[in-house]
Amino acid sequence: MPAPKVLISDALSEAAVQIFRDRGIDVDFQPNLGKDKEALAAIIANYDGLAIRSNTKATAKLLAEAAKLKVIGRAGIGVDNVDVPAATAKGVIVMNTPFGNSITTAEHAIAMMFALARQIPQADASTQAGKWEKNRFMGVELTGKTLGVVGCGNIGANVADRAIGLKLKVIAYDPFLSPERAVALGVEKVELDQLLARADIITLHVPMTDKTRNILSEENLAKTKRGVRIVNCARGGLVDEQALRAALDSGHVAGAAFDVFVTEPATENVLFGHPNVICTPHLGASTSEAQENVALQVAEQMSDYLLSGAISNAVNFPSISAEEAPRLKPFVSLAEKLGSFLGQLTEAPIKGIRITYEGAVAAMNTRALTSAAVTGVLRPFLADINMVSAPAIAKDRGIVIDEIKREGGVSEFESVIRITVDAEDMPRDAAGTVFHDGKPRVIEIRGIEIEAALTPHMLYVRNHDRPGFIGSFGSVLGEAGVNIGTFNLGRESEGGNAIAFVAVDAPVPPEVLAKIQDIPQVKRVRPVNF
């Protein structure tokens, strides 16, 4: 059998290249190829693996040419440059190195705070120009100031730890941060509005999701303390750049330090040129130590997968052996989709997740299934989470994971997975199974029996079981040109609480959802996407 072939299309260290060679993998090192998408597309069909940093864009178009590709390894945490759904559809594992550059990014955020507080770049430019403007650059001390950390995961916790050492008071907003974890870190857990009102400096350390996009919107920037300083070394798009420029111009925001931007490479930006703005070209992970760490990690992970089928740090599949994969794969899909369904319905902070395995599935490798379930629940909030890091991330945030196994038959189905998400407002639960066709099905929601396949676009409706609902619902969708694929109903009792789980051919626009919500029998409607 020929040796697997790996293409390295971005700059990785020679030590990482040597790992592939030492493991018997045929490696093609072309560190500048990622910048030439046409040249890359012309040869990608020859390779089993693709090792990249951020220059290579693994788009759906590129993946369509990748006939042999089995794995993409991203040396770093962010996989924004990889079309993960397209890779998953082709059976391509996407791996990252989620913890390799956390310290480096945290240090860059701290450096940006100092640069803002003392206007170091501006003072350097002035001094080297021979001006000696000693009175112009009046700085502020960091000691005693209040630092607001938005997102207190791995990187945010490292920033908080260093800030406490610098004698700042640290307050943190993170829906997943438990009170116990906050005490252990030495930070005060607050709501976002409290953080905005109290912080002298705000630093962002959250992923880009629909929930975090423009978390510092025009409205939220107006809630901040006058004279606040803002640092973003996380993701472009967490701050409304136009609104921030206006707040800088008015003097409400005293300064901003950005390492990331909505559009990158950022050759022009509305923030550029403002005297109180400091910008760096996405240097958060750019230290020799971090670059070496993530390069070595990705080389080892890809080699393990290509040679033995072992999977680690995959963003689209859990860690399981090659022997287990065929049997587990449909249940992995079921666990993640059930979790995703519940996660998309949950807005309050999550305290716990309980997964119950009934029947034959209880004898399988449920660790991978639990990781898949937790990933599904948390991914609507944490886009960069993967099935390997999910349990650790849940633990860091004080989310209790319970796993219950009942191998004896307790239902009419051979195997059942039940998930309960315990949130601060209320628990949410659902159960599902895998039929002989290998496809996951929901069989119970909120204790109500229902049978529904899980399709890419669905509507979940809670309603009163009264005449007229189905007709009104169908009319609203029909008038909007939305086609129904399947329509599944369940109810507690005649005239009581009922649910509908409806597959549609495309996402339903917000204005149509509003019309459904206005139907008298409807309690709540939510779009669900898989």
C-alpha positions in Angstrom: 0.0 0.0 0.0 1.5 3.4 -1.0 2.5 5.8 1.8 -0.1 8.6 2.5 0.8 11.9 0.9 0.5 15.2 2.7 0.7 18.7 1.2 1.9 21.5 3.5 0.7 24.7 1.7 1.6 27.2 4.5 4.7 27.9 6.5 5.3 25.1 9.0 8.6 24.5 10.9 11.2 22.0 9.5 10.7 20.0 12.7 7.0 19.5 11.8 7.9 18.5 8.3 10.4 16.0 9.7 7.7 14.4 11.9 5.8 13.5 8.8 8.9 12.0 7.2 9.9 10.1 10.3 6.4 8.5 10.4 6.8 7.3 6.8 4.5 9.8 5.2 5.3 11.3 1.8 5.3 15.0 2.5 5.3 17.8 -0.1 6.4 21.1 1.5 5.3 24.1 -0.5 4.9 27.0 2.1 3.8 29.6 -0.4 1.2 27.6 -2.3 -1.7 28.6 -0.1 -1.6 32.1 -1.5 -2.2 30.8 -5.0 -5.7 29.2 -4.9 -5.7 28.2 -8.6 -2.3 26.4 -8.3 -3.4 24.7 -5.1 -6.7 23.5 -6.7 -4.7 22.1 -9.7 -2.8 19.6 -7.5 -5.0 19.0 -4.4 -6.4 15.8 -5.9 -3.0 14.1 -5.4 -3.0 14.3 -1.5 -4.5 12.4 1.4 -3.8 15.2 3.9 -3.5 19.0 3.8 -1.6 20.9 6.5 -2.3 24.6 6.7 -2.1 27.8 8.8 -4.2 30.8 7.9 -3.2 31.7 4.3 -4.7 28.6 2.7 -8.4 28.8 2.2 -10.0 25.3 2.2 -13.2 26.4 0.4 -16.0 24.2 -0.9 -14.6 24.8 -4.4 -11.2 23.5 -3.4 -12.6 20.5 -1.5 -14.6 19.6 -4.7 -11.2 19.0 -6.4 -9.8 17.0 -3.4 -10.8 13.5 -4.5 -8.4 11.7 -2.1 -8.3 14.1 0.8 -9.0 12.5 4.2 -7.8 15.1 6.7 -7.1 18.9 7.0 -4.9 19.9 9.8 -5.0 23.6 10.9 -1.9 24.6 12.9 -3.8 27.0 15.3 -7.3 27.2 16.8 -9.4 29.1 14.3 -10.8 27.2 11.3 -12.5 30.2 9.7 -10.5 29.5 6.6 -11.9 26.0 6.3 -15.4 25.3 5.0 -16.1 22.7 7.7 -19.6 21.7 6.5 -18.2 21.1 3.0 -15.4 19.0 4.5 -17.8 17.0 6.6 -20.0 16.3 3.6 -17.0 14.8 1.8 -15.9 12.8 4.9 -12.8 15.0 5.5 -11.7 15.2 9.1 -10.8 18.8 10.1 -8.3 19.0 13.0 -7.0 22.0 14.9 -4.7 22.6 17.8 -7.0 24.4 20.3 -4.6 25.1 23.1 -1.2 25.6 21.4 -1.2 29.4 21.3 -3.4 30.5 24.3 -0.5 32.0 26.3 0.8 33.9 23.3 -2.6 35.4 22.5 -3.2 36.3 26.2 0.2 38.1 26.3 -0.6 40.0 23.2 -3.8 41.3 24.8 -1.9 42.4 27.9 0.8 44.1 25.7 -2.0 46.0 23.8 -3.4 47.2 27.2 0.0 48.7 28.1 0.4 50.2 24.7 -3.0 51.9 25.0 -2.5 53.1 28.5 0.9 54.7 27.7 0.4 55.5 24.0 3.6 53.7 23.3 3.3 53.4 19.4 2.4 57.1 19.1 5.1 58.2 21.5 7.7 56.1 19.6 6.8 57.6 16.3 6.9 61.1 17.6 10.2 60.6 19.4 11.9 59.0 16.4 10.7 62.0 14.4 12.7 64.2 16.7 9.8 66.0 18.3 10.3 65.1 22.0 6.6 65.8 22.9 6.9 64.8 26.6 3.7 66.7 27.6 1.6 65.4 24.8 1.6 61.7 25.9 0.0 61.7 29.3 -0.8 58.1 30.1 -2.9 56.3 32.7 -1.8 53.7 35.2 -3.3 50.2 34.9 -2.9 49.5 38.7 -6.3 49.8 40.4 -8.2 50.0 37.1 -11.2 47.7 36.4 -10.6 45.2 33.5 -13.7 43.7 32.0 -13.0 40.3 30.4 -15.7 39.3 27.9 -15.3 35.5 27.6 -13.4 33.8 30.4 -12.4 30.5 28.7 -8.8 29.4 28.2 -7.4 32.6 26.8 -9.6 34.9 28.8 -8.6 33.1 32.0 -5.0 33.6 31.2 -5.5 37.3 30.6 -7.4 37.6 33.9 -4.6 35.8 35.8 -2.0 38.2 34.4 -4.1 41.2 34.9 -4.6 40.3 38.6 -0.8 40.0 38.9 -0.6 43.6 37.6 -3.0 44.7 40.4 -6.1 45.3 38.2 -9.6 44.5 39.4 -11.0 41.9 37.0 -14.7 41.5 36.3 -15.8 38.8 33.8 -18.9 38.2 31.6 -19.3 34.6 30.4 -22.6 32.7 30.5 -20.7 29.5 31.1 -18.5 30.7 33.9 -19.6 29.1 37.2 -19.4 31.1 40.5 -16.9 28.5 41.8 -14.7 28.9 38.7 -14.9 32.7 39.1 -13.7 32.4 42.7 -10.9 30.1 41.7 -9.7 32.6 39.0 -10.0 35.6 41.4 -12.5 37.4 39.2 -16.0 38.8 39.8 -18.7 37.3 37.6 -21.0 40.0 36.2 -23.7 40.4 33.6 -22.7 42.1 30.3 -24.5 45.4 31.2 -22.7 45.6 34.5 -19.3 45.0 32.8 -20.0 47.7 30.2 -20.9 50.2 32.9 -18.0 49.5 35.3 -14.9 48.6 33.1 -12.1 51.0 32.5 -10.7 48.6 29.9 -12.7 45.9 28.0 -10.9 43.0 26.4 -12.7 40.4 24.2 -12.0 36.7 24.3 -15.0 35.0 22.7 -15.4 33.2 19.4 -17.4 34.6 16.5 -21.0 33.2 16.6 -24.4 34.7 15.9 -24.7 35.4 19.6 -21.4 37.3 19.8 -21.4 39.1 16.5 -21.2 42.9 17.3 -21.4 42.1 21.0 -20.0 45.7 21.3 -22.7 47.2 19.1 -23.5 50.9 18.9 -26.1 50.3 21.7 -23.6 48.5 23.9 -20.8 51.0 23.3 -23.2 53.7 24.5 -23.5 51.8 27.8 -19.8 51.9 28.5 -18.1 54.3 30.9 -16.8 57.5 29.3 -13.1 57.1 28.7 -13.2 53.3 28.3 -10.4 51.6 26.4 -11.2 48.5 24.2 -8.9 45.6 23.2 -9.8 43.0 20.6 -7.3 40.2 20.0 -10.1 37.6 19.5 -12.1 37.8 16.2 -13.0 40.6 13.8 -16.7 41.4 13.9 -17.1 41.3 17.7 -17.2 45.1 17.6 -19.2 47.3 15.3 -16.2 49.1 13.8 -18.2 52.1 12.4 -19.9 52.7 15.8 -16.5 52.4 17.5 -15.0 55.0 15.2 -17.9 57.4 16.1 -17.4 56.8 19.8 -13.6 57.5 19.4 -14.3 60.6 17.5 -16.7 61.9 20.2 -14.2 61.0 22.9 -16.6 58.6 24.7 -14.1 55.8 24.0 -10.6 56.9 24.9 -8.7 54.4 22.8 -8.8 51.0 21.1 -6.2 48.4 20.3 -7.2 45.9 17.6 -5.4 42.8 16.3 -8.3 41.5 14.3 -10.7 43.1 11.8 -14.0 42.3 10.0 -12.1 42.1 6.7 -8.6 40.6 6.6 -6.0 41.3 5.4 -7.1 44.8 6.5 -5.3 47.1 4.1 -7.9 49.8 4.9 -10.3 50.1 7.8 -12.5 52.8 9.3 -10.4 52.7 12.5 -7.1 53.3 10.7 -5.7 56.8 11.1 -7.4 57.7 14.4 -4.8 59.0 16.8 -6.0 56.9 19.7 -6.1 53.6 17.8 -3.4 50.9 17.8 -3.5 48.2 15.2 -1.5 45.0 14.6 -1.9 42.5 11.7 -3.4 39.5 13.6 -0.3 38.8 15.6 -2.1 37.1 18.6 -0.6 33.7 17.9 2.7 35.1 16.4 5.5 34.0 18.6 8.1 31.5 17.7 7.1 29.3 20.7 3.4 29.2 19.7 4.1 28.6 16.0 6.4 25.7 16.8 4.0 24.2 19.3 1.0 24.1 17.0 3.0 23.0 14.0 4.4 20.0 15.9 1.0 19.1 17.3 -0.8 19.2 13.9 1.9 17.0 12.3 1.5 14.4 15.0 -2.3 14.4 14.9 -2.4 14.1 11.1 0.2 11.3 11.1 -1.8 9.4 13.7 -5.0 9.6 11.7 -3.5 8.8 8.3 -1.5 5.8 9.7 -3.9 4.3 12.3 -7.3 6.1 12.0 -6.9 7.7 15.4 -8.7 11.0 15.6 -7.8 13.9 18.0 -8.8 17.5 18.2 -11.2 17.2 15.3 -13.8 19.9 15.0 -16.2 17.7 13.1 -15.7 14.3 14.7 -14.9 12.9 18.1 -11.8 11.0 19.2 -12.5 7.3 18.4 -10.5 4.5 17.0 -10.7 3.4 13.4 -12.4 0.1 14.5 -15.1 1.8 16.4 -16.0 4.4 13.8 -18.5 2.4 11.6 -20.6 1.3 14.5 -20.5 4.6 16.4 -20.9 7.1 13.5 -24.7 7.2 13.3 -25.0 7.5 17.1 -22.4 10.3 17.1 -24.6 12.1 14.6 -27.7 11.5 16.7 -26.0 12.7 20.0 -24.7 15.8 18.4 -27.9 16.7 16.6 -30.1 16.1 19.7 -27.7 18.3 21.7 -27.6 20.9 19.0 -31.4 21.0 19.0 -31.6 21.6 22.7 -28.7 24.1 22.6 -30.5 26.1 19.9 -33.5 26.3 22.2 -31.5 27.4 25.2 -30.6 31.0 26.0 -30.1 31.0 29.7 -26.8 29.9 31.3 -26.4 26.1 31.3 -25.8 24.4 34.7 -25.7 20.8 33.6 -26.1 18.3 30.8 -27.4 14.7 31.4 -27.1 12.0 28.8 -28.9 8.7 29.3 -28.0 5.7 27.1 -30.7 3.0 27.0 -30.4 -0.4 25.4 -27.6 -1.6 23.1 -26.0 1.9 22.8 -25.2 1.8 26.5 -22.5 -0.9 25.8 -20.7 1.3 23.2 -17.9 3.8 23.6 -20.3 6.4 25.2 -17.4 8.8 25.9 -17.3 9.8 22.3 -21.1 10.0 22.2 -21.2 12.2 25.3 -18.5 14.5 23.8 -20.7 14.7 20.7 -23.8 15.6 22.8 -22.0 18.3 24.8 -20.5 19.7 21.6 -23.9 19.9 20.1 -25.4 21.7 23.1 -22.5 24.2 23.4 -21.7 24.9 19.7 -24.5 27.6 19.3 -22.5 29.6 21.9 -18.9 28.5 21.3 -18.2 28.1 17.6 -14.6 26.9 18.0 -15.6 24.0 20.3 -14.8 20.5 19.1 -15.7 17.1 20.3 -12.4 16.5 22.1 -12.2 19.8 23.9 -16.0 19.9 24.8 -15.8 18.1 28.1 -12.8 20.2 29.4 -14.5 23.4 28.3 -17.8 22.3 30.1 -15.8 21.6 33.2 -14.0 24.9 33.1 -17.3 26.6 33.0 -18.8 24.6 35.9 -21.2 22.7 33.7 -21.9 19.3 35.3 -22.0 16.4 32.8 -23.9 13.3 33.9 -23.8 10.0 32.0 -26.3 7.3 32.8 -26.3 3.8 31.2 -29.2 1.4 31.2 -28.3 -1.6 29.1 -31.6 -3.4 29.8 -34.5 -2.8 27.4 -36.6 0.1 28.7 -38.5 1.1 25.5 -39.7 -0.3 22.2 -36.4 0.8 20.5 -33.2 -1.2 20.5 -31.1 1.9 21.4 -32.2 5.3 22.8 -30.2 8.4 23.7 -31.9 10.9 26.0 -30.4 14.4 26.7 -31.5 16.9 29.3 -30.1 20.4 29.4 -30.4 21.9 32.8 -30.4 25.7 32.3 -31.0 28.4 34.9 -34.5 29.1 33.5 -35.8 25.6 33.0 -34.7 22.1 31.9 -35.1 21.0 28.2 -35.1 17.4 27.1 -35.3 15.2 24.0 -34.7 11.6 23.0 -33.8 9.9 19.8 -32.8 6.7 18.2 -31.1 5.4 15.0 -33.2 3.3 12.7 -31.9 0.4 10.5 -31.3 2.9 7.7 -28.6 4.5 9.8 -30.4 7.8 10.1 -31.1 9.6 13.4 -34.6 10.3 14.5 -36.2 12.3 17.3 -38.7 10.2 19.2 -39.6 12.4 22.2 -39.5 16.1 23.0 -40.5 17.5 26.4 -42.0 14.1 27.3 -44.2 14.1 24.2 -43.9 11.3 21.8 -43.0 12.3 18.2 -41.1 10.7 15.4 -39.1 13.0 13.1 -36.0 12.8 10.9 -33.4 15.6 11.5 -33.0 17.6 8.3 -30.9 20.7 7.6 -33.7 23.3 8.1 -36.5 22.7 10.6 -39.1 24.6 12.6 -40.0 23.7 16.2 -43.4 24.8 17.3 -45.0 24.6 20.7 -48.8 25.0 20.4 -52.2 24.4 21.9 -53.9 21.3 20.5 -56.8 23.2 19.0 -58.5 23.1 15.6 -57.1 25.5 13.0 -53.4 25.4 13.8 -52.3 23.2 11.0 -54.3 25.1 8.4 -53.1 28.5 9.6 -49.5 27.3 9.8 -49.5 25.8 6.3 -51.1 29.0 4.9 -48.4 31.2 6.4 -45.6 29.1 4.9 -47.4 28.7 1.6 -48.0 32.4 1.2 -44.3 32.9 1.9 -43.2 30.3 -0.7 -41.7 28.0 1.9 -42.0 24.3 1.0 -42.7 21.8 3.8 -40.7 18.5 3.5 -42.2 16.6 6.5 -44.7 17.6 9.1 -44.5 15.7 12.5 -46.9 16.2 15.3 -47.2 15.1 19.0 -49.4 16.0 21.9 -49.7 15.4 25.6 -53.4 14.9 25.5 -56.4 15.9 23.4 -56.7 19.7 23.6 -53.5 20.0 25.7 -49.9 21.0 25.0 -48.7 19.9 21.6 -45.6 20.2 19.4 -44.8 20.3 15.7 -41.4 19.5 14.3 -41.4 20.5 10.6 -38.8 20.1 7.9 -38.6 22.9 5.4 -36.5 23.2 2.2 -34.8 26.5 3.2 -34.3 28.8 6.2 -37.5 30.7 7.1 -37.2 34.5 7.1 -37.7 36.4 10.4 -40.8 38.1 9.1 -42.4 34.7 8.4 -41.5 33.4 11.8 -43.2 36.5 13.3 -46.4 35.6 11.4 -46.3 32.0 12.7 -45.8 33.4 16.2 -49.0 35.5 15.8 -51.1 32.4 15.1 -53.4 32.2 18.1 -52.7 28.5 18.9 -48.9 29.0 18.8 -47.0 29.4 22.1 -43.5 29.6 20.5 -41.7 29.0 17.2 -38.0 28.5 16.8 -35.9 27.8 13.7 -33.5 24.8 14.1 -30.6 24.2 11.7 -28.4 21.1 11.5 
